[in-house]
Amino acid sequence: MDSVNRPSRRSLSHTELEDDCANNTLEDMGYKPELKRNRSIWQVTFMCFILSSVPYGLSTTLYYPLAAGGPVSIIWGWVLVSFLILCVAISLGEITSVYPTAGGVYYQTFVLSPLWCRRVASWICGWSYVAGNITITLAVNFGTALLLIACLNVFEKSPGVGLTDDFQAYQTFLVFLALTLLTHAISAFGNKWLPLLETFAIFWTIVGLICIVVCLLTIAKEGRRSGAWVFGHFEPQAGWPAGWSFFIGLLQAAYATSATGMIISLCEEVHDPAIMVPKAMVNTVIINTIAGLIFLVPICFVLPDLTMLVNLASGQPTPVIFKAAIGNSAGAFCLLIPLLVLGVICGVGCVTATSRGTWAFARDGAIPGSNWWRVVNKRFDIPLNALAMTMVVEIALGAIYFGSTAAYNAFSGVGVIFLTVSYACPVAVSLLFRRREDIKNGSFNCGIFGVISNWVALGWSVFAIPLFCMPTTKSVTKESMNYASVVFVGVVLISAVWYAVWGHQNYRGPPTDAVEHDSDESTHEATSDLPHKVKVNL
């Protein structure tokens, strides 16, 4: 790209030099830098961490492994999925080190795919990524609403009757609506302070974990389980065969780690993203694994009767576990406050990542009304229109709760499915078509470990998609039905219809030089024009 009018590098600080280089690379990919780079390696790591908010994410979905097998499903399911997600993070990190753009997996899928299928492949990946971002953000805010209502229930109006036992669907929806508006407002109007919020979240998580672990294990009003029980007891209550039941319970861990790749959408707001973002993704998975064990193991030591927890009407066993261990309502509620605050912060992080991912997809014309959603608000330095649009979609989907109280299961499940599909797309095309050629020039090449991680990540993706369409319990009712498959099919149909009506004739994909050769699929020389081949002069 022409370097005329760029500031002299001799007058730039190290950070400014990195930003200028990153912006040059972005321009070489075909995009104009529009967002401010305000996140360092630590801040992007913190952002990765709050996207998962492990103690919170594991709390809102604790029902799944409890029904699927109890302690064995909780602890060993978490270890297994953490390893699988580490392979996903390594795979995405390698590719992101070559293509660090807010388009993320969608852009990567396009430039790595053969000419004959790149438009369709990137379209599928992009719609999956945007839909996954939106439904995971929806699941986080809805999960926080359900957790808050369950937390209030530790206080009783009369013996055995909680404060919110008589809540109607509209009241639950209003709580969700309030949280949705709050998280979107913080992300929209407090963008420049978000790195501070993310830093605060780390220390809040550490302090909260210490308080929860110490109080639960020290007080333990109903006693403590044995180590053999905690690490070896398996009691499936979902009605499925034992082995399959264990896998059904993996939704908790998969949901808590599903946001791993969402950080890629912030590449255009990170200093030196080609190095920082891959490192942050991998390091965060390791940190999350440790934090998750620190949280889950003490909880398993103080678990009350498993059958009682599985049959709770609220579907939120964490408040009940805390109350049983602490012995009084006020103490239990105080210990739940760190999880509730993390829920709000996690919601803000997901809103931020979702708005960037949607904006990036819209600027390439792949979403109806793209000219509106691709606008960056200069006052707040964010894609405000895209953020508002995703909020409206989330609220509309949240209204499904009026038809079925099992809606939260659908949101969390379909979010995991869509993000899994989107993460698998660039990994698959890189591995099958041009992995060695692309990755060898990246700053995060893991060699043979990267190849192994690719295959593990793809294997997990193929297994996870049908797995998380299954209902949690074998005995299916209107309330226990897993509607993730319904939402999944609905989004697929919308994207397919839009591609047939508009995309097939008009969608060209990202503005790489290779697009010019798309009409001549036999011209393999086009691959030499891909962004990873561009030499940025320093």
N, C-alpha and C positions, 0 to 999 in steps of 0.2 A: 504494500500500500504506500501511497505517497506520504512522506513524512514532513512535507512543507507545512509551516505554521504550527508544528508541534513544539513545545517548549524545549529549550536546550537541556540536555540530560545533565550537563555539568552543574546546573543550578538546582537540580532536584535532589530531595532527600532520598534515602534508600527506599522508603515506603512509596514515595511518589514515583520513583523509577520503576518499582514493581507494578504500580497501577498503570503507568504509561505503557509498559511492555504488555500487560494483560489486555489493555484496551486496543493496542495494535493487533494482538492476536485475534481479538474479537472482531475487529474490522476485517482482518484477513478471512474470517469465517463468513463475512457478508453482513455483519450487523453494526449499527452505530451505537456506541456506548451511551446509554441514557440514564443509568442508575449510578448512584454514588457508591464507591467502594469504601465501606466503613467497618469491615470485620477483619480482625487479625486471626491467626491460627487458633488462639485460645477461644476467641469469641465464636468462631465457626464451629469449634468443637463443642462449646457450650450450647450453641444452637442445635447441633445434632442431638445432644443429650436431652434437651427439653422437648424435641420433637417426639422422642420416645417417652420421656418422663417415667422411667421404669417403675418406681414405686406406685405411682398413680395408675399407669396403664395396666399393671398386674392386678391392682385392686379392683378395678371396675369389671374385669372379666374372670375373676377368681372362680366363679360358678362353674365354668367349663371343665377345668381339670378336676374340681371336686366331684362333679358328677361322673367324670370319665375314669376315675380311679383313686382320687385322694392324693396323699403325699407323694407317691411315686410319680404320678402324672404331673404334679406341681413342680417338683424339683428336677427330676430327670428329663421331663419334657422341656423345661426351660434350658437346661444344659444342651440338649440335642438341637433345639431350634437356634440357640445362640451360635452354635458351631456352623449350622447351615447358613445363617444370616451373615456370619463372618465371611463365608465363601462368596456370598452375594456382594458384600461390601468390597472385597478384594477385586472381584470381577468388574464391578462398576467403577472402582477407583482407578484401575488400569486404563479403562477407556476414557474416563473423565480427565485424566492427566493429559490426554491428547486433544480432547474436545471439551474444554471448560466453558460452557455456555448455559444460559438459563433454559434453553430448549432441552437440555439434559438428554435423557434417554431417547427422546423423540428425534432430536437432531442427530444423535449418535447412530441411531438405527438407519436413518436416511443415508448418511455418508458411508456407512459400512456395508450397506446392502448392494447387491448387483443392480445394474441399471434397469433390468427388466421388471424388478419388483420393489424398487425403493420407495415409490410413492405410496403404494398400498401398505407396505410394511411400516413406514413412518406414520401413516394415517392411523393404523391399528394401534401402534404403540402410543401415539400422542393422545388419542381419545381414551385409551386405557389409563394413561398417566393422569390426565386431567380428571377423569371420573374417579380414579382412586384417591387423588388428593381431596376432592370435594367430599366423597363419602367418608373418608377417614376423619376429616375435619368435623363433619357432621357427627360421626360416631363419638369423637372426643367430647364435643359440647353436650351431646345427648347423654353420654356416659357420666359426665360431671353432674348433669341435672339429676340423673337417677341416684348417683352416689350421695349428692347433697340431701335429697329427700330421705334416703335410707339413713343418713347420719342423723338427721333430725329425729328419726324414729327411735334413737337410743333413749330419748326422753319419752315417758309414758303419761298419757292422760289419765289412765286407770291401769291397774295391774293387767299386763298382757296386751294393752292397747297403745300403740305408738301414736305420736303426734300427727303423723301423716298417713296413718292406715286408711283413712277415708278419702284420700286424694283421688280426684277424678282425672280422666285423661287430659282434659283441658287445662287443669292446674299443672300437671307435669309438663305439658307443652309450653305453658307460659314461663315456667322456670327455664326450660331449654331456650325459649325465645330471648329471655333476658340475658342468659349467658352468651348466646350467639351474638347479640348486639354488642355486648361488652367486649368480647374478644376481638370482634371486627373493628370496633371503635379504637381500641388500644393499638391495634396493628396499623390502622389508617392514620391516626392523628399523633401517634407517639413513635413514629418510625425511627427518628434520630436517637431515641432513648432505648430502643430495643436491645442493643448490645449490653447496656447496663442491666436491663431486666433479665437477660440471659445469664449474666454473671451472677446476679442475685440468686437466680434459680439454683445454681450449683451449690452455693453455700446453704441455701434453704433446704435443699435435698439432703446434704450431709448432716445438718443439724436435726432435721426431721427424722432421718433414718436412725441416728443415734438415740433420740428420744423414744422412738417406737420400739426399737430392739431392746433397750435397757428396761423400759417400763413393762413390756410384755413378759420378758423372761424373769424379771425380778419379782413382779407382783404375782402373776400366774395364779389367779384366785381359784381356778378349777384344776390346778396341778399341771404337770408337764408330762408330755409323752416321752417314751424312751427313744434313744437314738435309732435302735433297730426298727421301731415303728415309723419314725419320721422318714428314714431313707429306704425302707423296704416294704411298707404296708401298701397293698393295692386292693382297693375295694370299689370296683366299677358299679355304678348305680344307674347307668343310662340305658341298660337293656341290650346294648350291643355286645358281641363277643369280646373277650378281654383285650385281645391285641388291637382290634379296630377301635375299641373304646379309648385306648391310650392315645391313638392318633387323633381322634376327634377332639381330645382335650388339648391338643397342641395349638388350638386357635388362640388361647390366652397369650402364649409366648409369641406366636406369629403376629398377633395384633399389636403387642407392645413393641415389637421390633420392625413393624411394617414401614415406618416412616424413614428408615435408614437412607434410602435413595432420594427422599424429597429435598434434602439439602442441596442437591445438584442445581435446583432451580435458583439458588442464591449465588451461583458462580459469578454473576456480574456485579455482585456487591461485596466480593471478598478480595483481599489483597493476595496476589499471586495464586489464583484459584487452581491452577494446574498441579500445584504441590499441596496447597493447604486443604482443599476439599477431599482428595483421596485419603490423606493422612487422618483427617478428622473423622471420616466415615469408619475407617477401620479401628482407630483408637476408641471411638465411641462405643462400638460393639463390644470391645473388651471391657471397657468401663461399665457398660450396662450389664454385662454378664455378672460381674462381681457385685454390683449394686443390687441386682435382682436376687442373687443368692443370699446376700446379707439381709434382705427383706423377707424372702420366702421361707428360709429355714427356721427362723424364730417363730413365724406364724404357724408353721407345721407343728412345732413343739407345743403350742397352746391351743390347737384345734379342739373345739368341743365336738359333740356328736355329729358325724358326717351326714347322716340321713336328715337330721334337722336342718343343716345348712343347705343341703341340696333342695329341700322342699320349701324354702323361704319364698313367700309370695313376691317379695321385692326383687329377687334374683341378684341381690347384692349382699353376700355373706360377710364382707370385711367389717362393717360396723358391728355386726353381731359377735364376731370373733373378738374384736377389741373390747367390747362391753363385757363379754364373758371372762376375759383375761384380767381386765382392770377391776371389775367388780362394781363400778358405779357409772352412771350416765355422764356426769360432767367430765370425769377423767377420760372416758372413752372418746367423748366428743373433742376434747382438747388434742388428743393424739391423732384424730382424724383431720384436724385443720391443716396440717402440712400437706396431706394428700389433696384436699380441696383446692388449696392455693396452687399446687402443682398442676391440677387439672385446668385451672384458668390459664396459667402460663403456657401449658402445653397447647391449649386451644389457640392462644395468640401466635405461637410458633407455627402451628399448622395453617392458620389463616394466612400468615405471611408467605410461607412456602407455596401454598395453593394459588394465591394471587399471582405470584411470579411465574409459576408453571403455566397457568391459564393465559397470562399475558404473552408469554413466549410463544405459545401455540397459536394465539390469535394474530400475532404480528406476521405470521406466515400465511394468514388467510384461511385457516382450517376450521374456524368456528363461525357460525352464523353471526353477522354483525361485527366482524373482525375489526373494521375501521373504528368502531367505538371502543372495543375492549383493548385495543393495542395502544391506546393513548396513555402517556405517563404524565401524571399531575405534577407540574413544576413546583407548586407550592410545597407539597409534601414529599416530593421525589419518590413517588410510588405509583404503580398502575392502579389508581383509585377506582376507575370504572370496572376493571376486571375483578377487583376485590368486592365491589358492590354486587356485581352480577353473581359471583359464586355464593355470596351470602343469601341472595334471593333464592337461588337453586337449593341451597341447604335447608332453608326454612320451608320451602315447598315440599321437599322430600320428607322433612320432619313431620309434616302433617299426616304421613302414612300411619303415625302412631294412633290416630283416632280410629283407624280401621283395624289395627292389630297392635297389641302391646308387645309383640315379639319383634317390633320394628328395629329395636336397637341391635338385635342379633343379625338382622339383615344388613344394617349399615356397617357394622364391624366386619362381618364376613365378606361382603362384597368389596369393601375397601381393600382388604388383604388380597382378594382375588385380582382386582384390577391392577394394584401396584405390583403384584407378583408377575402378571402378564407383561407389564411395561418394563420391569427390570430384566425379564428374560429376553426381550426382543434384541437389544444391542449385544447382549452376551452371546446369543445364538448366532446372529449373523457374523459377529467378529470371529467366533470360534470356527464356524463352518466355512467361511469364505476368505477371510483375510487377517486372522488374528496376528500372526507373527509379523506381517508387513506393517501393521498399524502400531501395535503395542511396543515394538522394539525401539521406537523413537520417543516413547513416553517417559515421563519422569517418575513413573510408579510401576515399572515393569517387574513383576514378581516371578518371571521365568516359569519353570516347571510347576511351581506352586500355584501360579496364576492359571495354568492350563487345568490342573486338578480342580481348582476352585470353580472354574467355568463349568466343568462337567457336573460337579456337585450342585451348583446353583441351578443348572437346567433340570437336573433330576428332581430337585426339590420343587421347582416350579410346576413340572408336569404332575407331580403327586399332589401338591397343595390345592390346585385349582378345583378338581372334583371333590377333594376332601372337605373343603370349607363350604361346599354347597349342601353337605349332608346335615340333617337335623341333629341337634345335640343328643336327643333321646330317641330310641327306636320307636317308641309309641308316639306317633305324631298326631297332634290336635291342631286346631286353628291357631291356638296361642303358641304352641311349641314348634310350629312349622318354620323351617329356615327359608326366609324369603329372599336370601342373597341371590339365588339363581334367577328369581323373577326380575330383580333389579338389574342383574347382569345382562340378561337377555334384552331387557328394555333399552338399556344404554347401547348395546350392540346394534339393535334395530335402528335406533335414532342415528347413530354414526353411519350405518350402512346406507340408510335412505338419503342422508345428506351427501354422502359420497356419490351415490347414483345420480342425484338431482343436480349437484353442483361440483363436487370434488373431482369427478372423473374428467371433466372437461377443463376445469379451472385451477385445480390445486397443483402447484408446481413443487412444493416442498421448500426447504430452507434455501436462501439465496447463495448457494455455492456455485462455483464455476461449472461443476459437473452437470448442473441442471441443463445447461445449454446443449449438452450432448445427449439429453434424455431421449430425443427422437431417433437417435442412431445407436441402438443397443449394441451394435457390433463394434463400436468405436471404443476400445478398451483404454485408449490413451487418455480418455477423460479422467481416469482415476488419478493421473499425475497432478491434476488441478485441485485435488482435495486439500482442505485446510491443513492437515497434519504435515503436508509436504512443503508448506510455505516456510521459508526461512525469514525470521524476524530479525532485522538488523539492529544490533545493539550499539 
